[in-house]
Every structure is written in structure tokens, then in C-alpha cells.
Amino acid sequence: MSSLFLSMACAEPKYFYLQYIARARQNGTTLLQYSCPRCQKVIETPAAPSGDVWDTMATCPHCNGLYLKVVTDTTVETYIPPEE
Ligand SMILES: [Zn+2]
């Protein structure tokens, strides 16, 4: 079973994302919704603690596009990397 799990997870980034969000929701983590800057589909991400700003490169679970994500406790802003 574990090898099947691994091969599925490797083949499907969206699967990882869904597991991650399901776990966050179970833990009572605040989730924020935003749209992918490339495919415009809705993505959820855990909110940062109040007063914190998280800026990270992220990969869209829907289109696998790369973008920069800036998360605060209430907002998410996204940017397509400037080299494109
Ligand atoms: Zn996308």
C-alpha cells in the first residue's frame, strides 16, 4: 500500500495539495482562498500568523505553474516571476 501511495503522490502534485489542505482544515488552521495568477483556479493556503508575512515560491496544484505568493493573516497576493 505504501508504494502505491508514493507512486500516486509523485505522479500527482494535486494529490499532495489536497492532503495538505485537508490536514490543515482538520487542525483548525485558518485557510485563505486566492486565484492562481496563471490558470485563475481557486487555491487554498494556510494563513500566516497575525503580523507575519510569508513570501514563498509556490507551484499551482492545478496547472503546475510557478509563482510568488505573499501570505498575511488575511490576504494572499500572487506574482508571476519577473524573468518570464
Ligand atoms: Zn494554476
PDB file of the backbone (N, CA, C, O) and the ligand in Angstrom, with CONECT records:
HET     ZN  A 101       1
ATOM      1  N   MET A   1       0.833  -1.212   0.000  1.00  0.00           N
ATOM      2  CA  MET A   1       0.000   0.000   0.000  1.00  0.00           C
ATOM      3  C   MET A   1       0.859   1.250   0.000  1.00  0.00           C
ATOM      4  O   MET A   1       0.537   2.223  -0.681  1.00  0.00           O
ATOM      5  N   SER A   2       1.959   1.235   0.764  1.00  0.00           N
ATOM      6  CA  SER A   2       2.762   2.455   0.844  1.00  0.00           C
ATOM      7  C   SER A   2       3.442   2.773  -0.489  1.00  0.00           C
ATOM      8  O   SER A   2       3.600   3.943  -0.837  1.00  0.00           O
ATOM      9  N   SER A   3       3.845   1.738  -1.241  1.00  0.00           N
ATOM     10  CA  SER A   3       4.491   2.020  -2.527  1.00  0.00           C
ATOM     11  C   SER A   3       3.478   2.578  -3.523  1.00  0.00           C
ATOM     12  O   SER A   3       3.812   3.429  -4.348  1.00  0.00           O
ATOM     13  N   LEU A   4       2.251   2.097  -3.441  1.00  0.00           N
ATOM     14  CA  LEU A   4       1.196   2.646  -4.298  1.00  0.00           C
ATOM     15  C   LEU A   4       0.949   4.108  -3.944  1.00  0.00           C
ATOM     16  O   LEU A   4       0.801   4.954  -4.825  1.00  0.00           O
ATOM     17  N   PHE A   5       0.907   4.391  -2.650  1.00  0.00           N
ATOM     18  CA  PHE A   5       0.714   5.761  -2.186  1.00  0.00           C
ATOM     19  C   PHE A   5       1.801   6.670  -2.746  1.00  0.00           C
ATOM     20  O   PHE A   5       1.513   7.759  -3.243  1.00  0.00           O
ATOM     21  N   LEU A   6       3.056   6.216  -2.664  1.00  0.00           N
ATOM     22  CA  LEU A   6       4.178   7.042  -3.117  1.00  0.00           C
ATOM     23  C   LEU A   6       4.112   7.294  -4.611  1.00  0.00           C
ATOM     24  O   LEU A   6       4.334   8.419  -5.058  1.00  0.00           O
ATOM     25  N   SER A   7       3.814   6.270  -5.384  1.00  0.00           N
ATOM     26  CA  SER A   7       3.797   6.468  -6.833  1.00  0.00           C
ATOM     27  C   SER A   7       2.649   7.393  -7.230  1.00  0.00           C
ATOM     28  O   SER A   7       2.783   8.181  -8.166  1.00  0.00           O
ATOM     29  N   MET A   8       1.526   7.303  -6.526  1.00  0.00           N
ATOM     30  CA  MET A   8       0.420   8.217  -6.813  1.00  0.00           C
ATOM     31  C   MET A   8       0.800   9.650  -6.466  1.00  0.00           C
ATOM     32  O   MET A   8       0.518  10.582  -7.220  1.00  0.00           O
ATOM     33  N   ALA A   9       1.448   9.812  -5.309  1.00  0.00           N
ATOM     34  CA  ALA A   9       1.809  11.148  -4.851  1.00  0.00           C
ATOM     35  C   ALA A   9       2.812  11.787  -5.802  1.00  0.00           C
ATOM     36  O   ALA A   9       2.730  12.984  -6.080  1.00  0.00           O
ATOM     37  N   CYS A  10       3.748  11.005  -6.298  1.00  0.00           N
ATOM     38  CA  CYS A  10       4.759  11.540  -7.207  1.00  0.00           C
ATOM     39  C   CYS A  10       4.132  11.951  -8.532  1.00  0.00           C
ATOM     40  O   CYS A  10       4.522  12.950  -9.136  1.00  0.00           O
ATOM     41  N   ALA A  11       3.157  11.169  -8.972  1.00  0.00           N
ATOM     42  CA  ALA A  11       2.560  11.429 -10.278  1.00  0.00           C
ATOM     43  C   ALA A  11       1.593  12.601 -10.227  1.00  0.00           C
ATOM     44  O   ALA A  11       1.258  13.169 -11.267  1.00  0.00           O
ATOM     45  N   GLU A  12       1.141  12.970  -9.042  1.00  0.00           N
ATOM     46  CA  GLU A  12       0.016  13.895  -8.969  1.00  0.00           C
ATOM     47  C   GLU A  12       0.235  14.953  -7.872  1.00  0.00           C
ATOM     48  O   GLU A  12      -0.102  14.719  -6.712  1.00  0.00           O
ATOM     49  N   PRO A  13       0.795  16.106  -8.238  1.00  0.00           N
ATOM     50  CA  PRO A  13       1.028  17.158  -7.236  1.00  0.00           C
ATOM     51  C   PRO A  13      -0.265  17.615  -6.563  1.00  0.00           C
ATOM     52  O   PRO A  13      -0.262  17.999  -5.393  1.00  0.00           O
ATOM     53  N   LYS A  14      -1.354  17.571  -7.297  1.00  0.00           N
ATOM     54  CA  LYS A  14      -2.640  17.993  -6.744  1.00  0.00           C
ATOM     55  C   LYS A  14      -3.039  17.113  -5.559  1.00  0.00           C
ATOM     56  O   LYS A  14      -3.705  17.576  -4.633  1.00  0.00           O
ATOM     57  N   TYR A  15      -2.632  15.852  -5.593  1.00  0.00           N
ATOM     58  CA  TYR A  15      -2.934  14.927  -4.510  1.00  0.00           C
ATOM     59  C   TYR A  15      -2.267  15.384  -3.216  1.00  0.00           C
ATOM     60  O   TYR A  15      -2.891  15.372  -2.155  1.00  0.00           O
ATOM     61  N   PHE A  16      -1.019  15.782  -3.303  1.00  0.00           N
ATOM     62  CA  PHE A  16      -0.282  16.330  -2.158  1.00  0.00           C
ATOM     63  C   PHE A  16      -1.005  17.550  -1.592  1.00  0.00           C
ATOM     64  O   PHE A  16      -1.205  17.677  -0.384  1.00  0.00           O
ATOM     65  N   TYR A  17      -1.382  18.429  -2.491  1.00  0.00           N
ATOM     66  CA  TYR A  17      -2.061  19.673  -2.100  1.00  0.00           C
ATOM     67  C   TYR A  17      -3.359  19.368  -1.353  1.00  0.00           C
ATOM     68  O   TYR A  17      -3.632  19.970  -0.315  1.00  0.00           O
ATOM     69  N   LEU A  18      -4.157  18.438  -1.874  1.00  0.00           N
ATOM     70  CA  LEU A  18      -5.442  18.123  -1.249  1.00  0.00           C
ATOM     71  C   LEU A  18      -5.240  17.507   0.135  1.00  0.00           C
ATOM     72  O   LEU A  18      -5.990  17.801   1.065  1.00  0.00           O
ATOM     73  N   GLN A  19      -4.231  16.658   0.266  1.00  0.00           N
ATOM     74  CA  GLN A  19      -3.908  16.069   1.569  1.00  0.00           C
ATOM     75  C   GLN A  19      -3.497  17.153   2.567  1.00  0.00           C
ATOM     76  O   GLN A  19      -3.922  17.159   3.722  1.00  0.00           O
ATOM     77  N   TYR A  20      -2.661  18.064   2.081  1.00  0.00           N
ATOM     78  CA  TYR A  20      -2.126  19.149   2.904  1.00  0.00           C
ATOM     79  C   TYR A  20      -3.248  20.054   3.412  1.00  0.00           C
ATOM     80  O   TYR A  20      -3.283  20.410   4.590  1.00  0.00           O
ATOM     81  N   ILE A  21      -4.154  20.421   2.521  1.00  0.00           N
ATOM     82  CA  ILE A  21      -5.259  21.304   2.895  1.00  0.00           C
ATOM     83  C   ILE A  21      -6.236  20.578   3.823  1.00  0.00           C
ATOM     84  O   ILE A  21      -6.747  21.169   4.774  1.00  0.00           O
ATOM     85  N   ALA A  22      -6.492  19.300   3.549  1.00  0.00           N
ATOM     86  CA  ALA A  22      -7.400  18.524   4.402  1.00  0.00           C
ATOM     87  C   ALA A  22      -6.843  18.453   5.823  1.00  0.00           C
ATOM     88  O   ALA A  22      -7.589  18.570   6.795  1.00  0.00           O
ATOM     89  N   ARG A  23      -5.533  18.260   5.937  1.00  0.00           N
ATOM     90  CA  ARG A  23      -4.895  18.161   7.249  1.00  0.00           C
ATOM     91  C   ARG A  23      -4.945  19.505   7.971  1.00  0.00           C
ATOM     92  O   ARG A  23      -5.218  19.562   9.170  1.00  0.00           O
ATOM     93  N   ALA A  24      -4.683  20.581   7.241  1.00  0.00           N
ATOM     94  CA  ALA A  24      -4.723  21.916   7.839  1.00  0.00           C
ATOM     95  C   ALA A  24      -6.123  22.229   8.370  1.00  0.00           C
ATOM     96  O   ALA A  24      -6.283  22.780   9.459  1.00  0.00           O
ATOM     97  N   ARG A  25      -7.137  21.861   7.570  1.00  0.00           N
ATOM     98  CA  ARG A  25      -8.519  22.125   7.973  1.00  0.00           C
ATOM     99  C   ARG A  25      -8.865  21.320   9.229  1.00  0.00           C
ATOM    100  O   ARG A  25      -9.523  21.828  10.137  1.00  0.00           O
ATOM    101  N   GLN A  26      -8.421  20.069   9.274  1.00  0.00           N
ATOM    102  CA  GLN A  26      -8.648  19.214  10.436  1.00  0.00           C
ATOM    103  C   GLN A  26      -8.026  19.809  11.694  1.00  0.00           C
ATOM    104  O   GLN A  26      -8.592  19.715  12.783  1.00  0.00           O
ATOM    105  N   ASN A  27      -6.874  20.411  11.536  1.00  0.00           N
ATOM    106  CA  ASN A  27      -6.156  21.000  12.675  1.00  0.00           C
ATOM    107  C   ASN A  27      -6.714  22.351  13.091  1.00  0.00           C
ATOM    108  O   ASN A  27      -6.223  22.956  14.043  1.00  0.00           O
ATOM    109  N   GLY A  28      -7.740  22.834  12.385  1.00  0.00           N
ATOM    110  CA  GLY A  28      -8.327  24.120  12.723  1.00  0.00           C
ATOM    111  C   GLY A  28      -7.532  25.303  12.221  1.00  0.00           C
ATOM    112  O   GLY A  28      -7.732  26.429  12.677  1.00  0.00           O
ATOM    113  N   THR A  29      -6.617  25.056  11.271  1.00  0.00           N
ATOM    114  CA  THR A  29      -5.821  26.136  10.688  1.00  0.00           C
ATOM    115  C   THR A  29      -6.711  27.043   9.838  1.00  0.00           C
ATOM    116  O   THR A  29      -7.562  26.553   9.096  1.00  0.00           O
ATOM    117  N   THR A  30      -6.521  28.354   9.940  1.00  0.00           N
ATOM    118  CA  THR A  30      -7.241  29.292   9.083  1.00  0.00           C
ATOM    119  C   THR A  30      -6.727  29.163   7.655  1.00  0.00           C
ATOM    120  O   THR A  30      -5.523  29.228   7.407  1.00  0.00           O
ATOM    121  N   LEU A  31      -7.655  28.980   6.719  1.00  0.00           N
ATOM    122  CA  LEU A  31      -7.268  28.849   5.317  1.00  0.00           C
ATOM    123  C   LEU A  31      -7.728  30.074   4.535  1.00  0.00           C
ATOM    124  O   LEU A  31      -8.819  30.594   4.770  1.00  0.00           O
ATOM    125  N   LEU A  32      -6.905  30.525   3.619  1.00  0.00           N
ATOM    126  CA  LEU A  32      -7.248  31.650   2.746  1.00  0.00           C
ATOM    127  C   LEU A  32      -7.393  31.128   1.321  1.00  0.00           C
ATOM    128  O   LEU A  32      -6.689  30.207   0.907  1.00  0.00           O
ATOM    129  N   GLN A  33      -8.318  31.734   0.577  1.00  0.00           N
ATOM    130  CA  GLN A  33      -8.506  31.357  -0.826  1.00  0.00           C
ATOM    131  C   GLN A  33      -7.962  32.449  -1.729  1.00  0.00           C
ATOM    132  O   GLN A  33      -8.085  33.636  -1.425  1.00  0.00           O
ATOM    133  N   TYR A  34      -7.365  32.047  -2.832  1.00  0.00           N
ATOM    134  CA  TYR A  34      -6.896  33.006  -3.832  1.00  0.00           C
ATOM    135  C   TYR A  34      -6.939  32.310  -5.184  1.00  0.00           C
ATOM    136  O   TYR A  34      -7.164  31.104  -5.275  1.00  0.00           O
ATOM    137  N   SER A  35      -6.718  33.099  -6.234  1.00  0.00           N
ATOM    138  CA  SER A  35      -6.733  32.525  -7.579  1.00  0.00           C
ATOM    139  C   SER A  35      -5.318  32.397  -8.097  1.00  0.00           C
ATOM    140  O   SER A  35      -4.493  33.289  -7.898  1.00  0.00           O
ATOM    141  N   CYS A  36      -5.038  31.302  -8.753  1.00  0.00           N
ATOM    142  CA  CYS A  36      -3.735  31.125  -9.399  1.00  0.00           C
ATOM    143  C   CYS A  36      -3.550  32.235 -10.439  1.00  0.00           C
ATOM    144  O   CYS A  36      -4.455  32.481 -11.236  1.00  0.00           O
ATOM    145  N   PRO A  37      -2.381  32.917 -10.446  1.00  0.00           N
ATOM    146  CA  PRO A  37      -2.168  34.001 -11.417  1.00  0.00           C
ATOM    147  C   PRO A  37      -2.019  33.480 -12.846  1.00  0.00           C
ATOM    148  O   PRO A  37      -2.033  34.266 -13.793  1.00  0.00           O
ATOM    149  N   ARG A  38      -1.879  32.189 -13.010  1.00  0.00           N
ATOM    150  CA  ARG A  38      -1.707  31.618 -14.348  1.00  0.00           C
ATOM    151  C   ARG A  38      -2.991  31.021 -14.888  1.00  0.00           C
ATOM    152  O   ARG A  38      -3.393  31.339 -16.007  1.00  0.00           O
ATOM    153  N   CYS A  39      -3.653  30.148 -14.106  1.00  0.00           N
ATOM    154  CA  CYS A  39      -4.854  29.475 -14.624  1.00  0.00           C
ATOM    155  C   CYS A  39      -6.139  30.009 -13.987  1.00  0.00           C
ATOM    156  O   CYS A  39      -7.235  29.622 -14.394  1.00  0.00           O
ATOM    157  N   GLN A  40      -6.014  30.900 -12.985  1.00  0.00           N
ATOM    158  CA  GLN A  40      -7.160  31.553 -12.326  1.00  0.00           C
ATOM    159  C   GLN A  40      -8.005  30.605 -11.493  1.00  0.00           C
ATOM    160  O   GLN A  40      -9.068  31.002 -11.017  1.00  0.00           O
ATOM    161  N   LYS A  41      -7.575  29.382 -11.304  1.00  0.00           N
ATOM    162  CA  LYS A  41      -8.345  28.470 -10.466  1.00  0.00           C
ATOM    163  C   LYS A  41      -8.109  28.795  -8.993  1.00  0.00           C
ATOM    164  O   LYS A  41      -7.073  29.344  -8.620  1.00  0.00           O
ATOM    165  N   VAL A  42      -9.091  28.445  -8.166  1.00  0.00           N
ATOM    166  CA  VAL A  42      -9.015  28.765  -6.742  1.00  0.00           C
ATOM    167  C   VAL A  42      -8.089  27.788  -6.033  1.00  0.00           C
ATOM    168  O   VAL A  42      -8.155  26.576  -6.237  1.00  0.00           O
ATOM    169  N   ILE A  43      -7.225  28.350  -5.197  1.00  0.00           N
ATOM    170  CA  ILE A  43      -6.283  27.575  -4.395  1.00  0.00           C
ATOM    171  C   ILE A  43      -6.493  28.000  -2.949  1.00  0.00           C
ATOM    172  O   ILE A  43      -6.826  29.155  -2.684  1.00  0.00           O
ATOM    173  N   GLU A  44      -6.303  27.083  -2.018  1.00  0.00           N
ATOM    174  CA  GLU A  44      -6.366  27.426  -0.600  1.00  0.00           C
ATOM    175  C   GLU A  44      -4.978  27.294  -0.004  1.00  0.00           C
ATOM    176  O   GLU A  44      -4.188  26.445  -0.414  1.00  0.00           O
ATOM    177  N   THR A  45      -4.695  28.138   0.963  1.00  0.00           N
ATOM    178  CA  THR A  45      -3.401  28.082   1.638  1.00  0.00           C
ATOM    179  C   THR A  45      -3.596  28.487   3.095  1.00  0.00           C
ATOM    180  O   THR A  45      -4.461  29.312   3.389  1.00  0.00           O
ATOM    181  N   PRO A  46      -2.811  27.923   4.017  1.00  0.00           N
ATOM    182  CA  PRO A  46      -2.929  28.349   5.417  1.00  0.00           C
ATOM    183  C   PRO A  46      -2.550  29.823   5.570  1.00  0.00           C
ATOM    184  O   PRO A  46      -1.609  30.291   4.930  1.00  0.00           O
ATOM    185  N   ALA A  47      -3.274  30.550   6.410  1.00  0.00           N
ATOM    186  CA  ALA A  47      -2.949  31.943   6.700  1.00  0.00           C
ATOM    187  C   ALA A  47      -1.693  32.019   7.559  1.00  0.00           C
ATOM    188  O   ALA A  47      -1.411  31.112   8.342  1.00  0.00           O
ATOM    189  N   ALA A  48      -0.941  33.110   7.406  1.00  0.00           N
ATOM    190  CA  ALA A  48       0.210  33.356   8.273  1.00  0.00           C
ATOM    191  C   ALA A  48      -0.298  33.821   9.640  1.00  0.00           C
ATOM    192  O   ALA A  48      -1.421  34.316   9.739  1.00  0.00           O
ATOM    193  N   PRO A  49       0.511  33.671  10.694  1.00  0.00           N
ATOM    194  CA  PRO A  49       0.108  34.226  11.989  1.00  0.00           C
ATOM    195  C   PRO A  49      -0.026  35.742  11.888  1.00  0.00           C
ATOM    196  O   PRO A  49       0.647  36.375  11.074  1.00  0.00           O
ATOM    197  N   SER A  50      -0.891  36.321  12.710  1.00  0.00           N
ATOM    198  CA  SER A  50      -1.107  37.760  12.693  1.00  0.00           C
ATOM    199  C   SER A  50       0.220  38.502  12.829  1.00  0.00           C
ATOM    200  O   SER A  50       1.011  38.213  13.726  1.00  0.00           O
ATOM    201  N   GLY A  51       0.460  39.470  11.922  1.00  0.00           N
ATOM    202  CA  GLY A  51       1.692  40.247  11.967  1.00  0.00           C
ATOM    203  C   GLY A  51       2.812  39.665  11.123  1.00  0.00           C
ATOM    204  O   GLY A  51       3.813  40.338  10.878  1.00  0.00           O
ATOM    205  N   ASP A  52       2.661  38.434  10.679  1.00  0.00           N
ATOM    206  CA  ASP A  52       3.687  37.803   9.849  1.00  0.00           C
ATOM    207  C   ASP A  52       3.361  37.963   8.370  1.00  0.00           C
ATOM    208  O   ASP A  52       2.197  38.100   7.991  1.00  0.00           O
ATOM    209  N   VAL A  53       4.396  37.944   7.542  1.00  0.00           N
ATOM    210  CA  VAL A  53       4.228  37.903   6.088  1.00  0.00           C
ATOM    211  C   VAL A  53       5.088  36.764   5.569  1.00  0.00           C
ATOM    212  O   VAL A  53       6.291  36.714   5.828  1.00  0.00           O
ATOM    213  N   TRP A  54       4.473  35.859   4.841  1.00  0.00           N
ATOM    214  CA  TRP A  54       5.211  34.741   4.251  1.00  0.00           C
ATOM    215  C   TRP A  54       5.313  34.975   2.759  1.00  0.00           C
ATOM    216  O   TRP A  54       4.290  35.013   2.077  1.00  0.00           O
ATOM    217  N   ASP A  55       6.502  35.131   2.238  1.00  0.00           N
ATOM    218  CA  ASP A  55       6.637  35.146   0.777  1.00  0.00           C
ATOM    219  C   ASP A  55       7.444  33.939   0.326  1.00  0.00           C
ATOM    220  O   ASP A  55       8.585  33.734   0.741  1.00  0.00           O
ATOM    221  N   THR A  56       6.823  33.154  -0.527  1.00  0.00           N
ATOM    222  CA  THR A  56       7.433  31.904  -0.981  1.00  0.00           C
ATOM    223  C   THR A  56       7.124  31.688  -2.450  1.00  0.00           C
ATOM    224  O   THR A  56       6.129  32.190  -2.973  1.00  0.00           O
ATOM    225  N   MET A  57       7.986  30.938  -3.100  1.00  0.00           N
ATOM    226  CA  MET A  57       7.669  30.453  -4.433  1.00  0.00           C
ATOM    227  C   MET A  57       6.740  29.263  -4.253  1.00  0.00           C
ATOM    228  O   MET A  57       6.944  28.426  -3.373  1.00  0.00           O
ATOM    229  N   ALA A  58       5.718  29.198  -5.098  1.00  0.00           N
ATOM    230  CA  ALA A  58       4.753  28.119  -4.984  1.00  0.00           C
ATOM    231  C   ALA A  58       4.460  27.563  -6.368  1.00  0.00           C
ATOM    232  O   ALA A  58       4.651  28.229  -7.385  1.00  0.00           O
ATOM    233  N   THR A  59       3.994  26.331  -6.372  1.00  0.00           N
ATOM    234  CA  THR A  59       3.601  25.694  -7.620  1.00  0.00           C
ATOM    235  C   THR A  59       2.108  25.440  -7.576  1.00  0.00           C
ATOM    236  O   THR A  59       1.601  24.868  -6.611  1.00  0.00           O
ATOM    237  N   CYS A  60       1.405  25.857  -8.606  1.00  0.00           N
ATOM    238  CA  CYS A  60      -0.045  25.669  -8.643  1.00  0.00           C
ATOM    239  C   CYS A  60      -0.387  24.183  -8.736  1.00  0.00           C
ATOM    240  O   CYS A  60       0.164  23.473  -9.576  1.00  0.00           O
ATOM    241  N   PRO A  61      -1.307  23.702  -7.864  1.00  0.00           N
ATOM    242  CA  PRO A  61      -1.683  22.284  -7.922  1.00  0.00           C
ATOM    243  C   PRO A  61      -2.547  21.954  -9.142  1.00  0.00           C
ATOM    244  O   PRO A  61      -2.736  20.783  -9.472  1.00  0.00           O
ATOM    245  N   HIS A  62      -3.067  22.980  -9.807  1.00  0.00           N
ATOM    246  CA  HIS A  62      -3.940  22.757 -10.960  1.00  0.00           C
ATOM    247  C   HIS A  62      -3.154  22.764 -12.272  1.00  0.00           C
ATOM    248  O   HIS A  62      -3.322  21.870 -13.101  1.00  0.00           O
ATOM    249  N   CYS A  63      -2.286  23.783 -12.465  1.00  0.00           N
ATOM    250  CA  CYS A  63      -1.581  23.922 -13.749  1.00  0.00           C
ATOM    251  C   CYS A  63      -0.075  23.727 -13.621  1.00  0.00           C
ATOM    252  O   CYS A  63       0.644  23.783 -14.618  1.00  0.00           O
ATOM    253  N   ASN A  64       0.414  23.493 -12.379  1.00  0.00           N
ATOM    254  CA  ASN A  64       1.846  23.316 -12.121  1.00  0.00           C
ATOM    255  C   ASN A  64       2.667  24.561 -12.434  1.00  0.00           C
ATOM    256  O   ASN A  64       3.893  24.483 -12.510  1.00  0.00           O
ATOM    257  N   GLY A  65       2.017  25.703 -12.617  1.00  0.00           N
ATOM    258  CA  GLY A  65       2.727  26.946 -12.888  1.00  0.00           C
ATOM    259  C   GLY A  65       3.424  27.458 -11.634  1.00  0.00           C
ATOM    260  O   GLY A  65       2.939  27.263 -10.519  1.00  0.00           O
ATOM    261  N   LEU A  66       4.562  28.112 -11.826  1.00  0.00           N
ATOM    262  CA  LEU A  66       5.345  28.647 -10.721  1.00  0.00           C
ATOM    263  C   LEU A  66       4.996  30.125 -10.520  1.00  0.00           C
ATOM    264  O   LEU A  66       4.871  30.873 -11.490  1.00  0.00           O
ATOM    265  N   TYR A  67       4.840  30.539  -9.269  1.00  0.00           N
ATOM    266  CA  TYR A  67       4.547  31.931  -8.975  1.00  0.00           C
ATOM    267  C   TYR A  67       5.027  32.270  -7.580  1.00  0.00           C
ATOM    268  O   TYR A  67       5.311  31.380  -6.778  1.00  0.00           O
ATOM    269  N   LEU A  68       5.116  33.560  -7.293  1.00  0.00           N
ATOM    270  CA  LEU A  68       5.478  34.037  -5.961  1.00  0.00           C
ATOM    271  C   LEU A  68       4.196  34.334  -5.201  1.00  0.00           C
ATOM    272  O   LEU A  68       3.275  34.956  -5.730  1.00  0.00           O
ATOM    273  N   LYS A  69       4.148  33.880  -3.951  1.00  0.00           N
ATOM    274  CA  LYS A  69       2.944  34.022  -3.126  1.00  0.00           C
ATOM    275  C   LYS A  69       3.318  34.806  -1.881  1.00  0.00           C
ATOM    276  O   LYS A  69       4.291  34.467  -1.207  1.00  0.00           O
ATOM    277  N   VAL A  70       2.559  35.853  -1.565  1.00  0.00           N
ATOM    278  CA  VAL A  70       2.790  36.639  -0.350  1.00  0.00           C
ATOM    279  C   VAL A  70       1.547  36.505   0.526  1.00  0.00           C
ATOM    280  O   VAL A  70       0.475  37.006   0.184  1.00  0.00           O
ATOM    281  N   VAL A  71       1.704  35.825   1.657  1.00  0.00           N
ATOM    282  CA  VAL A  71       0.568  35.500   2.519  1.00  0.00           C
ATOM    283  C   VAL A  71       0.672  36.272   3.829  1.00  0.00           C
ATOM    284  O   VAL A  71       1.723  36.274   4.469  1.00  0.00           O
ATOM    285  N   THR A  72      -0.416  36.928   4.229  1.00  0.00           N
ATOM    286  CA  THR A  72      -0.514  37.514   5.564  1.00  0.00           C
ATOM    287  C   THR A  72      -1.609  36.752   6.315  1.00  0.00           C
ATOM    288  O   THR A  72      -2.050  35.699   5.857  1.00  0.00           O
ATOM    289  N   ASP A  73      -2.048  37.271   7.458  1.00  0.00           N
ATOM    290  CA  ASP A  73      -3.095  36.557   8.199  1.00  0.00           C
ATOM    291  C   ASP A  73      -4.463  36.661   7.523  1.00  0.00           C
ATOM    292  O   ASP A  73      -5.362  35.879   7.830  1.00  0.00           O
ATOM    293  N   THR A  74      -4.630  37.634   6.593  1.00  0.00           N
ATOM    294  CA  THR A  74      -5.945  37.806   5.963  1.00  0.00           C
ATOM    295  C   THR A  74      -5.912  37.875   4.432  1.00  0.00           C
ATOM    296  O   THR A  74      -6.963  37.777   3.798  1.00  0.00           O
ATOM    297  N   THR A  75      -4.747  38.039   3.831  1.00  0.00           N
ATOM    298  CA  THR A  75      -4.696  38.226   2.377  1.00  0.00           C
ATOM    299  C   THR A  75      -3.635  37.350   1.718  1.00  0.00           C
ATOM    300  O   THR A  75      -2.665  36.931   2.349  1.00  0.00           O
ATOM    301  N   VAL A  76      -3.849  37.089   0.434  1.00  0.00           N
ATOM    302  CA  VAL A  76      -2.846  36.409  -0.375  1.00  0.00           C
ATOM    303  C   VAL A  76      -2.673  37.205  -1.662  1.00  0.00           C
ATOM    304  O   VAL A  76      -3.641  37.467  -2.376  1.00  0.00           O
ATOM    305  N   GLU A  77      -1.420  37.591  -1.954  1.00  0.00           N
ATOM    306  CA  GLU A  77      -1.126  38.225  -3.234  1.00  0.00           C
ATOM    307  C   GLU A  77      -0.209  37.307  -4.008  1.00  0.00           C
ATOM    308  O   GLU A  77       0.642  36.629  -3.433  1.00  0.00           O
ATOM    309  N   THR A  78      -0.389  37.290  -5.333  1.00  0.00           N
ATOM    310  CA  THR A  78       0.455  36.423  -6.154  1.00  0.00           C
ATOM    311  C   THR A  78       1.105  37.228  -7.261  1.00  0.00           C
ATOM    312  O   THR A  78       0.541  38.203  -7.758  1.00  0.00           O
ATOM    313  N   TYR A  79       2.294  36.807  -7.636  1.00  0.00           N
ATOM    314  CA  TYR A  79       3.051  37.454  -8.710  1.00  0.00           C
ATOM    315  C   TYR A  79       3.668  36.380  -9.575  1.00  0.00           C
ATOM    316  O   TYR A  79       4.139  35.358  -9.075  1.00  0.00           O
ATOM    317  N   ILE A  80       3.661  36.616 -10.882  1.00  0.00           N
ATOM    318  CA  ILE A  80       4.389  35.724 -11.777  1.00  0.00           C
ATOM    319  C   ILE A  80       5.842  36.178 -11.762  1.00  0.00           C
ATOM    320  O   ILE A  80       6.103  37.375 -11.876  1.00  0.00           O
ATOM    321  N   PRO A  81       6.796  35.259 -11.625  1.00  0.00           N
ATOM    322  CA  PRO A  81       8.208  35.647 -11.525  1.00  0.00           C
ATOM    323  C   PRO A  81       8.632  36.549 -12.694  1.00  0.00           C
ATOM    324  O   PRO A  81       8.238  36.314 -13.836  1.00  0.00           O
ATOM    325  N   PRO A  82       9.439  37.583 -12.401  1.00  0.00           N
ATOM    326  CA  PRO A  82       9.775  38.605 -13.405  1.00  0.00           C
ATOM    327  C   PRO A  82      10.613  38.089 -14.573  1.00  0.00           C
ATOM    328  O   PRO A  82      10.617  38.712 -15.634  1.00  0.00           O
ATOM    329  N   GLU A  83      11.310  36.987 -14.412  1.00  0.00           N
ATOM    330  CA  GLU A  83      12.171  36.521 -15.527  1.00  0.00           C
ATOM    331  C   GLU A  83      11.382  36.030 -16.728  1.00  0.00           C
ATOM    332  O   GLU A  83      11.959  35.763 -17.782  1.00  0.00           O
ATOM    333  N   GLU A  84      10.045  35.905 -16.576  1.00  0.00           N
ATOM    334  CA  GLU A  84       9.248  35.458 -17.726  1.00  0.00           C
ATOM    335  C   GLU A  84       8.727  36.639 -18.497  1.00  0.00           C
ATOM    336  O   GLU A  84       8.034  36.464 -19.500  1.00  0.00           O
TER     337      GLU A  84
HETATM  338 ZN    ZN A 101      -2.655  27.437 -11.932  1.00  0.00          ZN2+
END
